[in-house]
Every structure is written in C-alpha cells, then in structure tokens.
Amino acid sequence: METLAAIAALVCAGFLLGVFCTRLVYKVLRRIRARRAITINPRDALQVAAKYASDGILIQDLEGHVEWMNPAYTKITGYHLDELQGKKPQSFLFPANKTPSPDQIAAFRYDPESEEFNNLQIMRNRRKDGTEFWNQMNLALAEVSEGLPAKVVLVCRDVSKQVQREESLRIAERQLTAETERDSLTNVANRVKLSSFLEEALRVSQIEGGRVGLIALDLDRFKQINDEIGHAAGDAVLVHASTIMSNAVSVDDLVCRIGGDEFIIICPGVRGFSDLKQIGTQILHETRQPLLWEGHEISFGTSIGVVLSEDGQNDIDELLRQADMALYAAKEDGRGQIVCFDEQFKARTLERKHEGIALKTSLHEEAFEMEFQPIVDATTLEPCGLESLIRWQHPSRGLLPPAAFFDMAEEHDMMGALDEIAIRKSLDAVVTLHSLGKTGLTVGINISPTTLARPDFVDHLKWELDARNIAPESIVVEVLESTIIDQGDEGAALTIAALSDAGIAIALDDFGTGYAGLAHLARLKLDFVKIDKSLIADLLENKAERTISEAIVDLCLLLGRKVVAEGVETAEQASVLREMGVSVFQGHGIANPMSMQEALDWIENGHEPAFDRSVFELRYKKRG
C-alpha cells in the first residue's frame, strides 16, 4: 500500500498544483523526463484526489493490471476498485465487438518506449452497465523509486457530449453544404457545386488522362409555358426535365441547374463526342414527349450544345463559354438539336469572328449601299413610294442582303450604327427624289428594335429631316411586329405615338408571322399594316391562309389602317388582294430592289410591273 500511496501522491500533487489532469500529466512527464522519483505526503494526496479530481485516474503495472483508481474513475465507468483490481482494462472496458481474445489480453504488456505515452487518445469504451461512451485518455509512465518497476498512470475523461456535439456540427455542416450546392426546386446540383465538381474533374483528367465532357441544355418554349399556363406549370416542367437528365447519365456524372431553364451536365472520363451525343439524344427524345400536368398536355423540347475538354485544359470559364456557344448555335439553327463544339464548329466560329471584324471595319468605312423596292397603288399600279433596303458591300463576297449579316450585327451590337447609315442614306434619297420633282413618293425606312428603344430616336430623326429640309410626311418608318413584342406595348407605343405626333407615318412590317399582333392594331398609332409575304405566297392555293388574309384586311380597314401586301409575285395574286381591299402592292411581281438610279429610270420609263399587266386589268374589268 505504501507504493500505491506514493503513486497516488504523485497524481494528487499534480491536482493540487493545477487542479485539472492535463497539468498533472504535464508535471508527471516533466518529472519523468528528469528521471527523478516524486515524494509527497501520501495521506494528504489521497484525500485531495478523492475530493477534487473530476477526471478518472487509473494506475496499472506494466503488464496492464489495475492496482488503484480514484472515485472519479468509478463514476465514469461504474466499476469499483475491488471489482477491477488485478484485472486488465481490455477485458472489461472495450465494446463487445472490439474486445481482444483472452490470449491477446494475457499477452498484453506496455512498452515504455511506445509513442502511446504522453499522447491524447479518444476511443469508444464500455461502462459496467453496457452503455458506451467516448473516453479521452492520456498515458504516462511514472517511476516510484529506484530499483522498482515503473507504473502506468492513465488519466481519462468522458467526452461523449463533446464528441456528440462535434458530430452534430459535422452533420449540420454537411447538410448546409448540401443545401447550398443543391437547387431547391429540382434537387439537382446548382452553380456552386458545378464549379467545384468541374474543377476536380479537370484536375483528375490531367493526372489520369481522359477528357471531361460538358452538355449545355436549354428548354424550348419554356417562357411560353410560363406565360400561357403559369409558373407552377413551368416549375413542373423543370422538375420533369431534370429527372429525365438525371436518369440519362451515370452515377459519376453531375446534372446542374444554373438558372432559369438552363442546365449543365458534367461527364468526367468520356471517350469522345459520341458518348455525349448518346446522352443528348436520349434527353432530346424524352423531352419531346408531352408532360401531362393538371389536365394540361405541355409540349416542350430541348436544345443542346456539347464540348470536350482539351489535354491540360483547366480553364472552367472557357469550357463553359464553349458549351454555351454550341448551345446558342443549336438554338439559332432551329432548336431541338445537338451541336458539338468540334473542329468543324471552331472553323465556322473563326470564320464568323473574321466576318464580325470585316463588318466592323465596313461600318467605319460606311461600305454600305441602299437599294429601293418600288411600292405601287393597288388600283392603278402607279408608284406611290419606295422601301429603302440596306446592303453590305462585302470585301470579297460582293453585295449582301440584310439576312446575310443582321444576326452578326445584333450579336456584336452594331444594329444602331447600321440604322444610322440607313437613315442618312434614305433621307439623302428623299432629297434626290424631291430635286427631280418626285415629291409624291414616300421612302420607307426600316428601324431595328435597338434604335426604336433609344429615348432620343424621334428627336434625332426630326433633326435629320430638318437638316435636309424634308417634310415628315415624306417618309414612313417601318417597324417589325416582333419589335413591338420585344419592347413591350408600352415602350413601343410611346415611341410610335411620338413619331405620329411629329407627322411621320408608321408601318407595321411582316404582320402575320406568328406573333400575337391583332391587339396591336387597335392600340398603336399605325398608318400602314404590311401583310407578310409568307401569307401571300399560298394565297391562291391555301384556303385557310386566304381566309386569314381577308380577316386581317377587313380588320385593318375597319380600324382605318391601309394595307400593304408584301411579296406580290403574280397578277392573279394582285387581283385577289385588290378584291380584298388591299391598298398597296410590293414584291418581285411589281419590281425587284434596285439602285436609286435604276428606280428613277423605272419610274420615268413606264414603271410597268414584272407580271403581265393585261391579266391584272382583265380580272379587274371582269369584276367591275
């Protein structure tokens, strides 16, 4: 007992100096390093240990047999000294599934040189009643006196609450991370997860080889679904589409919703574009099937752009930009298809880039010309105006119509500059007409949405008219029906009203091309409505289109709007349109677009229509 008392004195002296066991261990270790035995009053030390120690203290011999423990150890484990004395803790302290075999316990012995001494350890232990707890332990080797074997001092603490608290925090952190990386509506990953996942996928591909594929997707007709059926229907479509995408990919891939109806799928370790196109084809097929939702059969589709990472590529933004370019091309080419950012696409992109540079250069040099297409009275076929049409004098491809470069001009924000050129050259043509006495002819000027949205557009146009001493009624501003949709009724209506107040006539161009435009006829201050040539083309053969054209003409006449028929090709078409009440004809059947000089010559030299006038006159006389 004197030996045990000395050891207890060693332990309790540490508590007296530092109260807590960590300071005790520190002092024990310091004394051990000094290789000096510790002497203290045993009785006082034991009393202090029993009264103040909150950490459990266990003293063992080098074979691991328990020789002494304090009351705190009993409180933690439920065991008393008389139950454990002479036993090894491995036989009672470990959980049942981790308890060593009897032979292993019998063979156990502490190694004084082991690194387990003087290091904190946390492990799961078992109390007497079978419950488990997390035990934080520190082992120290203590010399009692010279010539006697060292003793092992084990200081332990129940840290179950701290471990549980930390585990709860870890779980909460994982849940929070999952929430911040997930789209709340569709439950697929979001843009935050996309960045970290793609960065890691590219890093692995650089180490292990292989390529990372990206599939960019955009839902077709999504805005129309929201507008016509409602946002709840739109949400249902998003959830449905994300499920289709998730089912089409492997467990190693990641589906991300990056905003609105835009998705990105990341496919690490793909072999080539064929793998990506296979996934994309499945998604295209399944998203073409209507979704039944609350009595509605919702039809939509998907446009897809795909890209593969290059060897050593780690620029996430560049890869996403390339995927977006391919997606944009898929939408521009008619939607519902897959476009690959492959070598062929790169070549086309490079060519388009060069064309953009050429267009910009041509703008600075004003390498544009105007052609003029005659407009004639529907009854007499006499010229009543010209529509000005801009042409690009391309450095290598010759004179190009607007369809060849307007998309590029919009993409590079050049439409405003093109309109400026068109306005100036068109007004200069008006001056030429007036100088030759052709004051009764108006000139129609096409205005883009970009220019129509400018707050100073009307004032600027009035200034250009005044600078040339041109009366406002000498021109007609032509606005696409789609422009009204893009700007919104209010913005377009204000600009059109300002033009009308200035005495400038307004024509609504390409009417009947599929936009919901009938309501605009009543709300907007329009002078002319130009029926699109797509309706005129099948007028004689297609009864439905003829009926639509008749309804449009009747409505326009009822509202006091003059009707211009675009795309008139034949005398038969002209006759039918005149019978409907159309006021003005325009089209290749009247005359093709031509230079200003050619237009003047056409006017001066009889201005005969391209179609057979006699057929037109005969039908008119028969009707009369």
Rosetta blueprint (number, residue, H / E / L):
1 M L
2 E H
3 T H
4 L H
5 A H
6 A H
7 I H
8 A H
9 A H
10 L H
11 V H
12 C H
13 A H
14 G H
15 F H
16 L H
17 L H
18 G H
19 V L
20 F L
21 C H
22 T H
23 R H
24 L H
25 V H
26 Y H
27 K H
28 V H
29 L H
30 R H
31 R H
32 I H
33 R H
34 A L
35 R L
36 R L
37 A L
38 I L
39 T L
40 I L
41 N L
42 P H
43 R H
44 D H
45 A H
46 L H
47 Q H
48 V H
49 A H
50 A H
51 K H
52 Y H
53 A L
54 S L
55 D L
56 G E
57 I E
58 L E
59 I E
60 Q E
61 D L
62 L L
63 E L
64 G L
65 H L
66 V E
67 E E
68 W E
69 M E
70 N L
71 P H
72 A H
73 Y H
74 T H
75 K H
76 I H
77 T H
78 G L
79 Y L
80 H L
81 L H
82 D H
83 E H
84 L H
85 Q L
86 G L
87 K L
88 K L
89 P H
90 Q H
91 S H
92 F L
93 L L
94 F L
95 P L
96 A H
97 N H
98 K H
99 T L
100 P L
101 S L
102 P H
103 D H
104 Q H
105 I H
106 A H
107 A H
108 F L
109 R L
110 Y L
111 D L
112 P L
113 E L
114 S L
115 E L
116 E L
117 F E
118 N L
119 N L
120 L E
121 Q E
122 I E
123 M E
124 R E
125 N E
126 R E
127 R L
128 K L
129 D L
130 G L
131 T L
132 E E
133 F E
134 W E
135 N E
136 Q E
137 M E
138 N E
139 L E
140 A E
141 L E
142 A E
143 E L
144 V L
145 S L
146 E L
147 G L
148 L L
149 P L
150 A L
151 K E
152 V E
153 V E
154 L E
155 V E
156 C E
157 R E
158 D E
159 V L
160 S H
161 K H
162 Q H
163 V H
164 Q H
165 R H
166 E H
167 E H
168 S H
169 L H
170 R H
171 I H
172 A H
173 E H
174 R H
175 Q H
176 L H
177 T H
178 A H
179 E H
180 T H
181 E L
182 R E
183 D L
184 S L
185 L L
186 T L
187 N L
188 V L
189 A E
190 N L
191 R H
192 V H
193 K H
194 L H
195 S H
196 S H
197 F H
198 L H
199 E H
200 E H
201 A H
202 L H
203 R H
204 V H
205 S H
206 Q H
207 I H
208 E H
209 G L
210 G L
211 R E
212 V E
213 G E
214 L E
215 I E
216 A E
217 L E
218 D E
219 L E
220 D E
221 R L
222 F H
223 K H
224 Q H
225 I H
226 N H
227 D H
228 E H
229 I L
230 G L
231 H H
232 A H
233 A H
234 G H
235 D H
236 A H
237 V H
238 L H
239 V H
240 H H
241 A H
242 S H
243 T H
244 I H
245 M H
246 S H
247 N H
248 A H
249 V L
250 S L
251 V L
252 D L
253 D L
254 L E
255 V E
256 C E
257 R E
258 I E
259 G E
260 G L
261 D L
262 E E
263 F E
264 I E
265 I E
266 I E
267 C E
268 P E
269 G E
270 V E
271 R L
272 G L
273 F H
274 S H
275 D H
276 L H
277 K H
278 Q H
279 I H
280 G H
281 T H
282 Q H
283 I H
284 L H
285 H H
286 E H
287 T H
288 R L
289 Q L
290 P L
291 L E
292 L E
293 W E
294 E L
295 G L
296 H E
297 E E
298 I E
299 S L
300 F L
301 G E
302 T E
303 S E
304 I E
305 G E
306 V E
307 V E
308 L E
309 S L
310 E L
311 D L
312 G L
313 Q L
314 N L
315 D L
316 I H
317 D H
318 E H
319 L H
320 L H
321 R H
322 Q H
323 A H
324 D H
325 M H
326 A H
327 L H
328 Y H
329 A H
330 A H
331 K H
332 E H
333 D L
334 G L
335 R L
336 G L
337 Q L
338 I E
339 V E
340 C E
341 F L
342 D L
343 E H
344 Q H
345 F H
346 K H
347 A H
348 R H
349 T H
350 L H
351 E H
352 R H
353 K H
354 H H
355 E H
356 G H
357 I H
358 A H
359 L H
360 K H
361 T H
362 S H
363 L H
364 H H
365 E H
366 E L
367 A L
368 F E
369 E E
370 M E
371 E E
372 F E
373 Q E
374 P E
375 I E
376 V E
377 D E
378 A L
379 T L
380 T L
381 L L
382 E L
383 P E
384 C E
385 G E
386 L E
387 E E
388 S E
389 L E
390 I E
391 R E
392 W E
393 Q E
394 H E
395 P L
396 S L
397 R L
398 G E
399 L E
400 L E
401 P L
402 P H
403 A H
404 A H
405 F L
406 F H
407 D H
408 M H
409 A H
410 E H
411 E H
412 H L
413 D L
414 M L
415 M H
416 G H
417 A H
418 L H
419 D H
420 E H
421 I H
422 A H
423 I H
424 R H
425 K H
426 S H
427 L H
428 D H
429 A H
430 V H
431 V H
432 T H
433 L H
434 H H
435 S H
436 L L
437 G L
438 K L
439 T L
440 G L
441 L L
442 T E
443 V E
444 G E
445 I E
446 N E
447 I E
448 S L
449 P H
450 T H
451 T H
452 L H
453 A L
454 R L
455 P L
456 D L
457 F H
458 V H
459 D H
460 H H
461 L H
462 K H
463 W H
464 E H
465 L H
466 D H
467 A H
468 R L
469 N L
470 I L
471 A L
472 P H
473 E H
474 S H
475 I E
476 V E
477 V E
478 E E
479 V E
480 L E
481 E H
482 S H
483 T H
484 I H
485 I H
486 D H
487 Q H
488 G L
489 D H
490 E H
491 G H
492 A H
493 A H
494 L H
495 T H
496 I H
497 A H
498 A H
499 L H
500 S H
501 D H
502 A L
503 G L
504 I L
505 A E
506 I E
507 A E
508 L E
509 D E
510 D E
511 F E
512 G L
513 T L
514 G L
515 Y L
516 A L
517 G L
518 L H
519 A H
520 H H
521 L H
522 A H
523 R H
524 L L
525 K L
526 L L
527 D L
528 F E
529 V E
530 K E
531 I E
532 D L
533 K H
534 S H
535 L H
536 I H
537 A H
538 D L
539 L L
540 L L
541 E L
542 N L
543 K H
544 A H
545 E H
546 R H
547 T H
548 I H
549 S H
550 E H
551 A H
552 I H
553 V H
554 D H
555 L H
556 C H
557 L H
558 L H
559 L L
560 G L
561 R L
562 K E
563 V E
564 V E
565 A E
566 E L
567 G L
568 V L
569 E L
570 T L
571 A H
572 E H
573 Q H
574 A H
575 S H
576 V H
577 L H
578 R H
579 E H
580 M H
581 G L
582 V L
583 S L
584 V E
585 F E
586 Q L
587 G L
588 H L
589 G L
590 I L
591 A L
592 N L
593 P L
594 M E
595 S L
596 M H
597 Q H
598 E H
599 A H
600 L H
601 D H
602 W H
603 I H
604 E H
605 N L
606 G L
607 H L
608 E L
609 P L
610 A L
611 F L
612 D L
613 R H
614 S H
615 V H
616 F H
617 E H
618 L H
619 R H
620 Y H
621 K H
622 K H
623 R H
624 G L
